[in-house]
Amino acid sequence: MYNSIPTGNTVPNTLNKGVIPLCLTVLLFTVINNVAVAQMSYEMPGFPSFLNYFVALMSCPLFLMIAKFKGEDPLRTLSSEWRQRNPGQAWVEHKQYGILALTTGINWISIQYVAAWVDGNLQQVMAGLTPVFVYLLSVPIVRLSMGRKEASASLIVITGVIIASYPAISDMIEGNTSDSHPYWYNSWYFVLIFFISVFFQSLEYVWQERVYHEPYNLKEATCLFWYQLYAVIPYLIASPIEMLPQITGSEEGHDFNWLLDNQAAAFRCFFGIPKDYEIKKEGDIFYQCASYKAGWWVVLFVIGFVGTFYFNAILVKRTSAFWSAILMAIASPLAAMVFSCKDIVGEEGYAKFTIYSGFGFFIMFIGVVLRGNPDVRHGIEKSKNRESNSLL
């Protein structure tokens, strides 16, 4: 039988040397990632496609350097000599990179085009559903069996999500928004799209667990480099979405020439040199660039993004996708607390941390704790049997 957790035949001990520091590192970078992704969207609401392809292009050299530093050979599949010695292996690896690029592409397209219009606390609450999705997806992808304990814990997490979401959902139903937000803020369709992003993020974690073990055994930094590079393709294909009304903070749609000009405006905002009509003025609801320092949130996000993805990949390989999902759930209330600090996130990102949020997150945490350690075995036969049982 296949054991996707490389710790022998015993239940993985989270107190093993190096695991707790690794978990804390992932948690730190995840909080930075969660706060910065929302903040850079609030600071640069007019440039969602830029925030996708530019961040991916910035992260690729960093992942490449990490791969080189770790002694990996990320560019070996480009060598004709290597491909001759390993016939078909390049296709096997790059197919997995492509699948991961598609999942992360849908994930970040869903996030980036709506993050500016969804309450920060509500975003973190929905991110708390990650453990539930990870379990549901692990059953067909890595043949993870779910017992009564897992199902009960998942229901508890969902209950916590509903409780914590109550204030934002109530405002969404009643159509209430503050004076600093347009009327489509927290609209049901933007909330639904963000919800879809959580699903695909969970799929990405589970697929990582699959490819970091037999029969693929992909190297973490190399894998991250290639699939983030491939993800630039769907980001560019999706860029015309910016022409739709509301997406970039305007009630009116735009044409393709505007889209091209908007990319130049995005670079001006990032480097702190926006034109006068692009920068937010006092009392503005519709704007493209919130401040001259908006680019710093992008830089902070790239740091959080690279740190989260790399250390999380190591965690997934050493334990499982579920442990990654646990940290996502724990990071959510921490990030939500940051959004309640106006001195850090400003007026655009501020979201009150209510008693519903606190109690809901407490319930979610109970569900995660009750779930406990991942199962000893995932029920997949090793090597040849695993490949025949796989989805792709």
N, C-alpha and C positions, 0 to 999 in steps of 0.2 A: 504494500500500500504506500501511496505517496504522502510524505510529511512535508508540507510547505514551510514548516518552521524548523530551521536547521539547528535544532538543539537535541537531536537524538530522539529517544522514545519516551521522554518524560515531558510533563507539562512545563512550558516555558516559564522560568522564574524571572519576573520583572526586576528582581533585586540582583540579577547577575551583573558582574562588573561591567560598567560602561553603559548599561541600558538606561539607568535613571538619569545620568548626565545627558545622554542622547535625547531622552524624552523631554527634559527641561529645555534643551537647546531647540528642539522642534517647537515646543510650546512658545518660547520667546519669539522665534522668527514668525510663527503663525499669527501671533497677536499683532506684530508689526505689519505683516502681510494683510491681515483683515482690516486693520484701521486704515492703512495707507491706500488700499484699493478703493475704499469708499471715499476717502478724503481727496485723492487725486481726481476722482470722478466729480466731486463737488467743486473742486478748484478749476477743472477743465471740462465742464459739461458739454462744450461744443465740439469736442474732439475724441469721440469714443474709438474710432478706428485707429487713430494715431496711437492711443494708449495701448492698443493691442499689438500692432505690428512693431512699434518702436520699442516697447518693453521686451518683446520676444527677441528682437535683434540685439538689444543691449545685453540680454541674459546669455545669448549663445556664446560670445567670447569668454564669459566668466565660466560657464560650464565646460568649455573646451580647455581652459587653463586648469580647472580642477581635475579634469580627466588626465591631462598631461602630468600634473603634480602627483596624482595617485598611481602613475605608471601604466595607465590604460593606453590603448592605441586607437583613439576614436576615428581616425581617418584610414584605417587599414583596409576597409571595404572599397576604397577608391583605387587601391593598388591592383593592377591586372595580375601581377605575380601572385598576390595573396588569393585572388579569386580563382586562379588556376589550381592552386593547392587546396582550396576549399570550395569546390564547385557547388553552387546553389546556396551556400551559406549567406552570402550577401543579400540575396532575395529574402531568405527566411528572416534575417534580422531587420531589414528595412521595411518589410511588411508589418512587423510589430511596431516599428517607429511610426509608420503611417497610421496604424490604428490608434495609437496613443495621440498622435497629432490631431486626428479627427475628434477624439473625445475631448481633448483640452481645448481645441478650437471652438467646438460648440459650447463648451463650458464658459470660456472667456468672452466669446461673442455675446452669449446670453447675459453675462454679468455686466460687461462694460457698457453695453448700449442702454442699460436700465438702471445701473447702480446709482446714478445721480438722482434718480426719481423714486428711490425706495429708502425708507427710513433705516438708518444705520443699525438701530437695535433690532428691527424686524429682520434685517439681513442676517444678523448673528443668530437670531432665533431659528430661522430656516436652516442655517448652517448646522444647527443642532440635530437635524434629521439625518446627517451624514451616516452615523452608526447604523441607523435602520436600513438605509439604502445599501450600505456596504454588505450587510447580512443578506439582504434579498438578492443582491447581485452575485455574492460569493457562492450561492447554492448552484447556479448553472455554470459559472465560470471556473471555479476551483473546487466544485463538488463539495461545498461545505454543508454539513447537515445542521439543521436548526431544531433544537428541542424546545420544550415548554419554557425553560428558563430564558432562552433567547427571545422567544415570542413575547413573554411577559415583560421583559426589560424593554423591548421595542415599543410596546404599548404605553409603558410608563413614560418613555422619552417623548412619544407623540403627544401624550397628555400635557407634559411640561411645555411643549412647543405651542399648543393651543392656548394654554394659560398665559404664557409670556407674550403671545401675539395679540391678546385681546385688545389692548388700547389701539394698536395700529390697525387691526382689522376693523374695529368699531369706527375709527376715523375714515377708513377706506369705504365702508358701507354707507356712512352718512355723508361722505364727500367733504369732510372737514380737513382743511389744510391751513397752516399758518400763513401770515402775510408775506413771509420770506420765501414761500414756495408756490409754484404754479398749481393750477387746479388739478393737473394730472398726477401730482405727487401722490405716491402710494396707490395709484390706480390698480384695479384688479389685474389688468393685463400685464403691467410691469411686474407686479408681485408674482404672477404665474410664470413669467419668463425667468425671473430670478430663481424660482423654485425649480425650474427645469435645469438651471445651471448646477444646482446642488446635486441633482441626480447624475449628471454627466461627470461632475467632479468625483463622486463616489465610484462611478464606473472606471474612471482613470486610476484611482487608488487600487481597486481590485485587479485591474489589468496589469498594473505595475507588479503586484504580488505574483502574478502568473509569469511574467517575462523575466523576472529576476531569479527564477528557479528553473530546474530542468523541465523541458529539454533545451530551453533558450539560454539561460544563464547570462543574460545581458549585463554589462557593467553599468553601474548607476549613472555616473556623470556622462559617459558616452551616450547612453540612452537619452538622457535629458537634453544633451546638445542636439542630437539629431531630430528628436520629435518636436522640440521647440523651434528648430529651424524649419521643419516641414509645416509647422502650424502657421507660419507667416502667410502661406498660400491661402488658407481659408479666411484669414484675417483681411487680406487684400480683396478677396472675392466678395466679402461681406461689407466692404467699405461703403457701397452705395446706399446701405441702410441709413446712413447719415442724412440722406436727402429727404427722408420721411419727416413729417411734422412731429413735434414734441421731443424727438430723440435728442436733438442738440439744443433744446431750450427755446425753440421757436414754434409758434402756432402754425406757421406756413411751411410747405415743402420747398425743395430747392432743385436746381438742375445740375448736370454733371460738371459744368464749368465752375459752379460754386463749390462742388466737392473738391476739385483740384485746388482752388484758392484756399479752401478750409485747411488743407494739409499744410500749406505755407503758414497760415495763421497759427496752427498748432505748434509749429517749431518756434514761432515768435513768442508764443505764450510760455513754452518750455524754457526758453533762454531768457525770459524776463523782459522782452522788448515788444510787447503787444502794441498794436495801434490803439489810438484813443477810443475808437468806437468798439473795440473788442474787449476792453477791460470793463469790469463791473463798476458801476457808479452807485452811490448811495441811493437806496430805494429800488434799484433794478431787480426785477424778477427774471427777465430774459437777458442772458449774457453768455459769452463764450469763454472768457477767462476771468477768474475771480480775483486774482492778485498777481503782482509782479514776482511773487515767490512760489507760484504754483508748481514750477518745475522741481522744487525740492521734494514735494510729495511723491513725484514720479521716481526720483532717485531713491528715496526711502523705500518705496514699494519694490524697486528692483532688488534692493538689498534683502528685504523680507522675502521676496519671491524666490530668489536664488537660494537663500538659506533654508527656507521652508521646503522647497522641492528637493534639494540635495539631501539634507539630513532626514527628511521624511522618507526618501527612497531607501536610505540605509536602514531606517526603522522598519519599513515594510519588509525588507529582505530579511532582517534579523528576527522579526516577530511575525506580523501579519498586517493586512490592510485594516483589520479591526482596531488594532492598537493605534494606528494612524487616525482612525475615525474617533476614537476616544479623545485624543488630544484636540481634534477639531471641535468636539463638543465642549471640552473644558475651556478651550481658548475663547469660545463665543462669549460667555459672560464677562470674561476679562476685557475683551475688546469692547463690549457694550458699555462697560464702566468708563472706558476711555471716551466714548462718544458722549457721555454725560458731562464731560469736562470742557466747558466752552473755551477755556484758556488754551486748550490743546487743539481742538478741532474747529473752533470758530463758529460763527452763526450758521454757516451753510451745513456743517456736519453735526451740529448739536442735536441730540435726541435725549429726552428726559428718561432717566432710569427709574421706572415706576415700581411699585410694590408687586404688580403683576409680573414684571420682568424678573425681579429677584426671586419670587416664589416659583415662577415657571422654570427658571434656570436651576433652582434647588431640586425640583422634581426631576428634571432632566439628568442632573448629576446622580440622583439616587438610582435612576434607571441604568446609567452607565456602570455604577459601582456594583449593582446587583448582577449585571452581566458577567463581570469578573474576567478571568483569563480566557483566551481563545482555547478551543478544543485541542486535544492532543494530536489528533490526526484529522486531515481534511477529506479522507476517503477517496483519494485519487491514486490509482496505480501508477507507479513510477515509470519514467522514460517512455517506452513504446506504447503502454496502455494509456498514459496520460495524453499523448498526442492524438490517439484515435478517439478519445472521449471529448476532446476540446471542441469549442465552438468554431474556431478558425485555426 
